[in-house]
Amino acid sequence: MLTLTENASTAVHDLTVRAGLPDTGGLRIAESDAQSGGFELALVPAPAPEDEVVTAGEATVFLAPGASASLSDLRLDVDSATPEAAAFTLVPQ
């Protein structure tokens, strides 16, 4: 299952708060239709019915079914040099 670093957890939580999302909201990751092997990230008010929900601290990430399998052995991190830009990266666990 995808895990989050402390920096990523903080960034996801900060983004959802700034976006004014309800407590049920979070960051949704789905496989990209436009780019093979890529992912699309979106702030959403709630998960889709088939999404896997990952929580870390106060952060919530929703994984679309295809993304869940692709990201199962990875960790979501964020470049701490640019926290305002939330430059997310995926690294092996």
N, C-alpha and C positions, 0 to 999 in steps of 0.2 A: 504494500500500500504506500502511496505517496506520503512523504513526511515533509514537514516544514522546519526550517531553521528558525531560531529565535528572531533574527532580523526579518525573515519573510513573514512570520506570524505578526510581528509588529506592523510591517508595511501593509499587509492585507487588512488588518483591523483599522489602521489609520485611513486607508482608502475607503472602506465601507462607511466609516463615520463621516468623513468629509463629503461623501456622496449622499448622505442622509438616508441610507438604507435602513429598513426596519431590522429588528433583532434576528429575523429569519434570513436576512440577506448575506451575501458573501461573494467571493470571486469564483466564477465558473470557468473551467478549462475544458475545451472541446477540441477535437482534431479539426484541423483546417481543411475546408473543402477546396480552397484556392491554392494551397501549397502542400504537396505531399510530404509527410513527415513533420509538418508544422502544427502549431497549436494556436487557438484563438482564446483570448482571455476577455472576460466581460464581467462587470459588476452587475449582479442581478438581485432582485428582492427576495427570491426564494429558489430552491432547487427545482429542477424538472423532476417529474415522478421517477424516472429511471436513474437519476444521478446518484453517485456514491458521495457521501458526505464525510469530509475530513475536517476535524477540528484540532486546533493547536492553540492553547491559551484562549484568547478572546477572538481568534481568527477562525473563519469558516471558509472552506474551499469545497466547491462542488465539482465532481469529475463526471463528465459525460461518459457513457458506457465505453466507447472506443478509447478515450483518453485514459480511463481508469486502468485498462490492461497495459497500455503503452508506458504509463508512468509508475507502474507498481514497484519498481526497484530504484526509483529516483527520489531526490530531495529537492524541494523548491527553496531557492535562496534568493537573496536580493543583494545587489551591489551596494555595500554600505557607504561607498564614496558618493553615491547619488540617491539618497533616500527619498528626496522629493519626487524624483522621476520614477522610482520603483522599477528599476531595471532588473526584472526577474531572470534567473538562470536556473537550469536544471543540472544537478550534479549527482553522481552515483552515491548511494547510501553507504 
